[in-house]
Amino acid sequence: MVGAVDDAALWAARARAEGALALAPGAAAPDGFRRLVELGDGSVAGAWLVPVGPDGVTPAALRDLRLGLPALDHRNEASRVLAVCLRCCWTDLAGEPWPGRETSVAAVLGMLADLLPTRLPQTHHRFAVEAFRQLHDSGWLRWRERAGTIRLGPRVAGWPVSELEALRELCRTMPAPIPASGSSPEARHEDSAARAVVPGAASGEETGTTGEGAE
Amino acid sequence: MTHPADDLLAALSERQRDEVVAAWAAVEYGREPVEEVGFAALRDPALRETLRDVLRRTGRDLVRAAPRQWTSGYADDVRRELVERGWGALPEYDRAVLTTILVHSVAIPRSEGHLTDDSWASAVPTTMAELREHTQLARGKLSEALQRLRTADLIRPTRTAGYVPGAQFHRLTPAARTLLQEELVLAAGPGSPLAAAIRAGRGEQ
């Protein structure tokens, strides 16, 4: 069967199964994808292919069609964790959120404890790990479990521009990230993360904003 | 930024194009199959074929989940190619847990005559005790796998703290459905006459 299937169809199906695809820099993007380039240390570190729908339709259309949105386990917990990660990673609120800088799990847990001080640390940890896993699997976060680090996922780059102002307001109302420890990324004040070059994507409308799971 | 089906959409009137894109979003992004009465591009046979062609350009196909209910799934040739390349496969633990749920909630009840249709809807939950016993996974590994499968809608929790197959099983094409049913028979009863018949059928092809 190899070779019998159209390349664009195969790549689109792969992205349907795996979510946004990480590619080597310079790899060509087939039709139907938005290409995100991530810079690190001034050079291109990698590229993401984010699938787009015909006419740019996003899962947000489900609301207009009055269809059920994908369900998340503990959806409020996942939303709260995503908000905290945005606050920790989105360093320049005047710009776009993606890619932002890397943060640590400890910094995210610290801010969660700040927001809900009556909750036990182990409860925070349990809910946060569950949310990290869900948000990682659906492309909203990149969670490196062993390293204990969090970055924003490629789906954040597709947040509709019309909703970014509400997100900025949300971030402004939240406390500033707490430095977790001397060696954590939070303790370094420079913006260590790559700034993105997002060609032709200034008005990204690609993905939904509901944190829904990938198929 | 173009879409592989732009040329198909360009051949439609503006209204037809909107109808096809709305139906595309409903079957591709919607959690459950949708009623064709709500979508012109599903009701009208000609537009429905256009929608199918649009889906085919991204490796998908239109799937009839029930009379007058539609969803989308991987096109059969694309599914075979994905499997061949190992793209999009579930982690091994997740496959073990999902297979256990399919055997307990579908294959065994069907063999006992409790499930009569060929759908994957089941009212027989697989309990946590069964999952622990048959997968022999550590508690942490099992709960991680269950969470990933729930998030992907491959399984659905029941009120009795068990699991049944999830909404994704509506997305199987008739060929994929047959293949999965055969694999379940081969896994659950390799010595059964039915398994022998399946093996013989495959050998003849």
Interface residues (C-beta under 8 A of the other chain):
Chain A: M1 V2 A4 V5 D6 A8 A9 L10 A12 A13 R14 R16 A17 E18 P30 D31 G32 F33 R34 P51 V52 G53 P54 D55 V57 T58 P59 A61 L62 L65 L67 G68 L69 P70 A71 L72 D73 E130 R133 Q134 D137 S138 G200 A201 G208 G213 A214 E215
Chain B: M1 T2 H3 P4 A5 D6 L9 R17 V20 V21 A22 W24 A25 A26 E28 Y29 G30 R31 E32 V34 G38 V54 R56 R57 T58 G59 R60 Y74 A75 D77 V78 R79 R80 E81 L82 E84 W87 G88 E144 Q147 R148 R150 T151 A152 D153 Q168
